[in-house]
């Protein structure tokens, strides 16, 4: 579905094309106006009654479209909504009483409008009230049994269905706002963490550099040797501060297993591959976690780009071996398979895993004739 054409649920149309699309969907439901239109076209009423009928029908449709379409874009004031619904019910009542029972269809639109614009607590009262008014007017006609069953159920179902859709839209908006709030809070927390880390890393070092610079400046005229010692200390502190900053930046850029699992889930879904991905990752030492995270990223990239697979299973399994506990990462797909050739990707991955004392195995899929399975094991050590 093209976002340029269709506005998302709970979002007002941002372009003319989206507005036209929403208006088209509203116009489609006007097809049920066929009964009143046919009644006017048959010519069974007087000329004056027909003219007033057309005027009333056009007015009803105009008020209905303004209410539903405008309220979809930007909620109207509650008083305006109540007044507009009263106009719709009044027009439906007058037209049904003067022109015949086929005009009871207008009450269905009044019920749908109530469901689309009123809060659920009010809609659950107003929709049955409109239906009851329609039934009472229908009972005054000659053959109420012919028309009432055809309009009572649509009035109730249509009204409450629109109330459900409205509630779903409100929930969607609330979830979208909550997601944006959570993202903003996470970004703020990350900024605070970065600020704290920079202060802890550089605050003491910069204060020491400033102090020793002032001391060196005072010693320069009379004590050049001691001033030189202070300058040497400044150089040492500066180098250590640079090392600390580099280590901190490396830590920020280090991939994590939870982040890579979430990225794998998104990448596989975007590629149309059915995925089984663990929801949580066990606790692993930093170096081993970084190696596993890079392995998972490399494996998922290969599945998406080269495997032509329709299904991929990712597993993280703690195991006990003779050499101690290990965490085993398995990425298995049902794609084209083939013999494992250690190109640049697998070679670099193997070297990275070897550095942390782990192993890499790659081979054909275990559960299907084709497919490919990558198994990476890293020692857990004491962190488990």
C-alpha positions as CSV (number, residue, x, y, z in Angstrom):
1,X,0.0,0.0,0.0
2,X,1.5,3.3,-1.1
3,X,1.8,5.8,1.8
4,X,1.7,8.7,-0.6
5,X,-1.8,7.6,-1.6
6,X,-3.2,6.3,1.7
7,X,-3.0,8.1,5.0
8,X,-2.3,5.9,8.0
9,X,-4.9,5.0,10.5
10,X,-5.3,7.9,12.9
11,X,-3.5,10.3,10.7
12,X,-5.1,13.2,8.8
13,X,-4.4,13.3,5.1
14,X,-1.2,15.2,4.4
15,X,-1.7,15.7,0.7
16,X,-4.5,16.3,-1.7
17,X,-4.2,12.8,-3.1
18,X,-4.7,11.3,0.4
19,X,-7.6,13.6,1.0
20,X,-9.2,12.6,-2.3
21,X,-8.7,8.9,-1.4
22,X,-10.3,9.2,2.0
23,X,-13.2,11.1,0.4
24,X,-13.6,8.4,-2.2
25,X,-13.9,5.7,0.5
26,X,-16.6,7.8,2.2
27,X,-18.5,8.3,-1.1
28,X,-18.5,4.5,-1.7
29,X,-20.7,4.0,1.3
30,X,-23.2,6.5,-0.2
31,X,-24.2,3.7,-2.6
32,X,-26.9,2.8,0.0
33,X,-28.6,6.1,-0.8
34,X,-29.9,4.3,-3.9
35,X,-33.4,3.7,-2.4
36,X,-34.2,7.3,-1.7
37,X,-32.8,8.4,-5.0
38,X,-34.9,5.7,-6.8
39,X,-38.0,6.9,-4.9
40,X,-37.5,10.4,-6.2
41,X,-36.8,9.3,-9.7
42,X,-39.9,7.2,-10.0
43,X,-42.1,10.4,-10.0
44,X,-44.7,9.1,-7.5
45,X,-44.5,12.4,-5.5
46,X,-45.8,15.8,-6.4
47,X,-43.4,18.2,-8.0
48,X,-43.1,20.2,-4.8
49,X,-42.5,17.1,-2.7
50,X,-39.9,15.9,-5.2
51,X,-38.1,19.2,-5.1
52,X,-38.1,19.3,-1.3
53,X,-37.0,15.7,-1.3
54,X,-34.0,16.4,-3.4
55,X,-33.1,19.5,-1.3
56,X,-33.4,17.4,1.9
57,X,-31.3,14.6,0.5
58,X,-28.6,16.9,-0.8
59,X,-28.6,18.7,2.6
60,X,-28.4,15.4,4.5
61,X,-25.5,14.1,2.4
62,X,-23.6,17.4,2.6
63,X,-24.0,17.5,6.4
64,X,-23.0,13.8,6.7
65,X,-19.8,14.3,4.6
66,X,-18.8,17.5,6.4
67,X,-19.2,15.8,9.8
68,X,-17.5,12.5,9.0
69,X,-14.7,13.8,6.7
70,X,-13.9,16.9,8.8
71,X,-13.9,14.9,12.0
72,X,-11.6,12.3,10.5
73,X,-9.0,15.0,9.7
74,X,-9.3,17.1,12.9
75,X,-11.8,16.4,15.7
76,X,-14.6,19.0,15.9
77,X,-15.8,20.7,19.0
78,X,-18.3,18.5,21.0
79,X,-21.1,21.0,20.7
80,X,-20.7,21.1,16.9
81,X,-20.8,17.3,16.7
82,X,-23.9,17.1,18.8
83,X,-25.6,19.9,16.8
84,X,-24.7,18.3,13.5
85,X,-26.0,14.9,14.6
86,X,-29.2,16.5,15.7
87,X,-29.6,18.0,12.2
88,X,-29.0,14.6,10.6
89,X,-31.6,12.9,12.8
90,X,-34.1,15.8,12.2
91,X,-33.7,15.6,8.4
92,X,-34.0,11.8,8.5
93,X,-37.2,12.1,10.6
94,X,-38.9,14.7,8.4
95,X,-38.0,13.0,5.1
96,X,-39.1,9.5,6.4
97,X,-42.4,10.9,7.7
98,X,-43.2,12.9,4.5
99,X,-41.8,10.8,1.7
100,X,-42.2,7.2,2.8
101,X,-40.5,4.3,4.6
102,X,-37.6,3.9,2.1
103,X,-36.2,7.1,3.6
104,X,-35.6,5.2,6.9
105,X,-32.2,4.4,5.3
106,X,-31.0,7.8,6.4
107,X,-31.2,6.7,10.0
108,X,-28.4,4.2,9.2
109,X,-26.1,7.1,8.2
110,X,-27.1,9.0,11.3
111,X,-26.2,5.9,13.4
112,X,-22.8,5.5,11.6
113,X,-22.1,9.2,12.1
114,X,-22.8,8.8,15.8
115,X,-20.4,5.9,16.0
116,X,-17.7,7.7,14.1
117,X,-17.8,11.0,16.0
118,X,-19.0,10.3,19.6
119,X,-17.0,8.8,22.5
120,X,-17.8,5.2,23.1
121,X,-19.7,6.0,26.4
122,X,-22.0,8.3,24.4
123,X,-22.2,6.2,21.3
124,X,-23.5,3.2,23.1
125,X,-26.5,5.2,24.2
126,X,-27.1,7.4,21.1
127,X,-26.9,4.6,18.5
128,X,-29.7,2.5,20.1
129,X,-31.7,5.7,20.6
130,X,-31.5,6.5,16.9
131,X,-32.4,2.9,16.1
132,X,-35.5,3.1,18.4
133,X,-36.5,6.4,16.7
134,X,-36.3,4.8,13.3
135,X,-38.4,1.8,14.5
136,X,-41.1,4.1,15.9
137,X,-41.3,6.0,12.7
138,X,-41.3,2.8,10.7
139,X,-44.2,1.5,12.7
140,X,-46.4,4.3,11.5
141,X,-46.0,3.1,7.9
142,X,-48.4,0.7,6.1
143,X,-46.0,-2.3,5.9
144,X,-43.4,-2.0,8.7
145,X,-42.4,-5.6,8.4
146,X,-41.1,-5.1,4.9
147,X,-38.6,-2.3,5.7
148,X,-37.7,-2.4,9.3
149,X,-35.7,-5.7,9.3
150,X,-33.7,-4.4,6.4
151,X,-32.6,-1.2,8.3
152,X,-32.5,-2.0,12.0
153,X,-29.6,-4.4,11.8
154,X,-27.5,-2.2,9.6
155,X,-28.2,0.8,11.9
156,X,-27.0,-1.1,15.0
157,X,-24.1,-3.0,13.4
158,X,-22.9,0.0,11.3
159,X,-23.0,2.4,14.3
160,X,-21.2,0.1,16.7
161,X,-18.7,-1.0,14.0
162,X,-17.8,2.6,13.4
163,X,-17.5,3.1,17.2
164,X,-15.1,0.2,17.3
165,X,-13.1,1.7,14.4
166,X,-13.0,5.0,16.2
167,X,-11.7,3.4,19.3
168,X,-9.1,1.5,17.3
169,X,-8.0,4.8,15.7
170,X,-7.7,6.4,19.1
171,X,-5.7,3.5,20.4
172,X,-3.4,3.6,17.4
173,X,-2.8,7.3,17.9
174,X,-2.1,6.8,21.6
175,X,0.4,4.0,20.8
176,X,2.1,6.1,18.2
177,X,2.5,9.0,20.7
178,X,3.7,6.6,23.4
179,X,6.3,5.1,21.0
180,X,7.5,8.6,20.1
181,X,7.7,9.5,23.8
182,X,9.6,6.4,24.6
183,X,12.1,7.1,21.8
184,X,12.5,10.6,23.0
185,X,13.1,9.5,26.6
186,X,15.6,6.9,25.4
187,X,17.5,9.6,23.4
188,X,17.5,11.9,26.4
189,X,18.8,9.1,28.6
190,X,21.5,8.3,26.1
191,X,22.5,12.0,26.0
192,X,22.7,12.1,29.8
193,X,24.8,8.9,29.9
194,X,27.1,10.3,27.3
195,X,27.4,13.6,29.3
196,X,28.1,11.6,32.5
197,X,30.7,9.5,30.8
198,X,32.5,12.5,29.2
199,X,32.5,14.3,32.6
200,X,33.9,11.2,34.4
201,X,36.5,10.7,31.6
202,X,37.6,14.2,31.0
203,X,36.7,16.2,34.1
204,X,39.5,15.1,36.3
205,X,42.1,15.0,33.4
206,X,41.3,18.5,32.1
207,X,41.3,19.9,35.7
208,X,44.8,18.3,36.2
209,X,46.0,19.6,32.9
210,X,44.8,23.1,33.8
211,X,46.5,23.0,37.2
212,X,49.8,21.7,35.9
213,X,49.8,24.3,33.1
214,X,49.4,27.1,35.7
215,X,52.3,25.6,37.7
216,X,54.5,25.2,34.7
217,X,53.8,28.9,33.8
218,X,54.9,30.0,37.2
219,X,58.0,27.9,37.2
220,X,59.3,28.8,33.7
221,X,61.3,31.9,34.6
222,X,63.2,30.5,37.6
223,X,62.8,26.7,37.6
224,X,62.8,25.5,34.0
225,X,63.6,21.9,35.0
226,X,60.6,21.6,37.3
227,X,58.5,23.3,34.6
228,X,59.6,20.7,32.1
229,X,58.5,18.0,34.5
230,X,55.1,19.6,34.7
231,X,54.9,19.7,30.9
232,X,55.8,16.0,30.7
233,X,53.1,15.2,33.2
234,X,50.6,17.2,31.1
235,X,51.6,15.2,28.1
236,X,51.1,11.9,30.0
237,X,47.7,13.0,31.3
238,X,46.6,14.1,27.8
239,X,47.6,10.8,26.3
240,X,45.7,8.8,28.9
241,X,42.6,11.0,28.4
242,X,42.8,10.3,24.7
243,X,43.1,6.5,25.4
244,X,40.0,6.7,27.7
245,X,38.0,8.6,25.1
246,X,38.9,6.1,22.4
247,X,37.9,3.2,24.6
248,X,34.6,4.9,25.5
249,X,33.8,5.5,21.8
250,X,34.6,1.9,21.0
251,X,32.2,0.9,23.8
252,X,29.5,3.1,22.3
253,X,30.0,1.6,18.8
254,X,30.2,-2.0,20.1
255,X,27.3,-4.1,18.8
256,X,25.1,-5.9,21.3
257,X,23.2,-9.1,21.1
258,X,19.8,-7.6,21.9
259,X,20.3,-4.9,19.3
260,X,21.4,-7.4,16.6
261,X,18.5,-9.7,17.4
262,X,16.1,-6.8,16.9
263,X,17.9,-5.8,13.7
264,X,17.8,-9.4,12.4
265,X,14.1,-9.6,13.1
266,X,13.5,-6.4,11.2
267,X,15.8,-7.3,8.3
268,X,14.3,-10.8,7.8
269,X,10.7,-9.5,7.9
270,X,11.6,-6.8,5.4
271,X,13.0,-9.4,3.1
272,X,9.8,-11.5,3.3
273,X,11.6,-14.3,5.3
274,X,9.7,-16.1,8.0
275,X,11.9,-15.8,11.1
276,X,12.2,-17.4,14.5
277,X,14.3,-15.1,16.6
278,X,14.9,-15.3,20.4
279,X,13.2,-12.5,22.3
280,X,16.0,-12.2,24.8
281,X,19.8,-12.8,24.9
282,X,21.7,-14.4,27.8
283,X,24.4,-12.5,29.7
284,X,27.7,-12.7,28.0
285,X,31.1,-11.0,28.6
286,X,31.6,-7.9,26.5
287,X,34.2,-9.3,24.1
288,X,32.3,-12.5,23.5
289,X,29.1,-10.6,23.1
290,X,30.6,-8.3,20.5
291,X,32.0,-11.3,18.6
292,X,28.6,-13.0,18.6
293,X,26.8,-9.8,17.6
294,X,29.1,-9.4,14.6
295,X,28.6,-13.0,13.7
296,X,24.8,-12.7,13.8
297,X,24.9,-9.6,11.7
298,X,27.1,-11.3,9.1
299,X,25.0,-14.4,9.0
300,X,21.7,-12.5,8.6
301,X,23.2,-10.4,5.9
302,X,24.2,-13.5,4.0
303,X,20.7,-15.0,4.4
304,X,19.0,-11.9,3.1
305,X,21.3,-11.3,0.2
306,X,22.4,-14.7,-1.1
307,X,20.3,-17.5,0.3
308,X,16.9,-17.0,-1.5
309,X,15.5,-18.6,1.7
310,X,11.9,-18.4,2.9
311,X,12.5,-19.3,6.5
312,X,15.3,-18.6,8.9
313,X,15.8,-19.9,12.5
314,X,18.1,-18.2,15.0
315,X,18.9,-19.8,18.3
316,X,21.1,-18.9,21.3
317,X,21.8,-22.0,23.4
318,X,24.0,-22.2,26.5
319,X,25.9,-25.6,26.5
320,X,28.3,-27.3,28.9
321,X,31.5,-28.7,27.3
322,X,34.7,-30.3,28.6
323,X,36.4,-26.9,28.3
324,X,33.6,-25.1,30.2
325,X,30.3,-23.4,29.5
326,X,29.8,-21.9,26.0
327,X,27.1,-20.0,24.3
328,X,26.1,-21.4,20.9
329,X,24.7,-19.2,18.2
330,X,22.9,-21.0,15.3
331,X,21.6,-19.4,12.2
332,X,19.8,-21.9,9.8
333,X,18.0,-21.2,6.6
334,X,16.2,-23.3,4.0
335,X,17.7,-21.5,1.0
336,X,19.9,-22.6,-1.9
337,X,22.6,-24.0,0.4
338,X,25.8,-25.2,-1.1
339,X,29.3,-26.0,0.2
340,X,30.7,-23.5,2.8
341,X,33.4,-21.4,1.1
342,X,35.3,-19.2,3.6
343,X,35.3,-15.9,1.7
344,X,36.1,-12.6,3.2
345,X,33.0,-12.5,5.4
346,X,33.4,-16.0,7.0
347,X,37.2,-15.6,7.2
348,X,36.9,-12.3,9.1
349,X,34.1,-13.8,11.2
350,X,36.3,-16.8,12.1
351,X,39.2,-14.7,13.0
352,X,37.1,-12.5,15.3
353,X,35.6,-15.6,17.0
354,X,39.1,-17.2,17.4
355,X,40.3,-14.1,19.2
356,X,37.8,-14.7,22.0
357,X,38.5,-18.5,22.1
358,X,35.5,-19.6,20.2
359,X,34.8,-21.8,17.1
360,X,32.9,-21.4,13.9
361,X,31.2,-24.2,11.9
362,X,29.4,-23.8,8.6
363,X,27.6,-26.4,6.6
364,X,24.5,-27.6,4.8
365,X,21.1,-27.2,6.5
366,X,20.2,-30.0,9.0
367,X,16.5,-30.0,8.5
368,X,16.2,-29.8,4.7
369,X,18.0,-30.9,1.5
370,X,19.2,-27.4,0.9
371,X,19.8,-24.6,3.3
372,X,22.8,-23.4,5.2
373,X,23.7,-23.5,8.9
374,X,26.2,-21.3,10.7
375,X,27.2,-22.3,14.2
376,X,29.3,-20.1,16.4
377,X,30.4,-21.0,19.9
378,X,32.1,-18.6,22.4
379,X,33.2,-19.4,26.0
380,X,31.0,-17.9,28.6
381,X,33.6,-17.8,31.4
382,X,32.6,-16.5,34.8
383,X,30.1,-14.0,33.4
384,X,27.4,-16.7,33.0
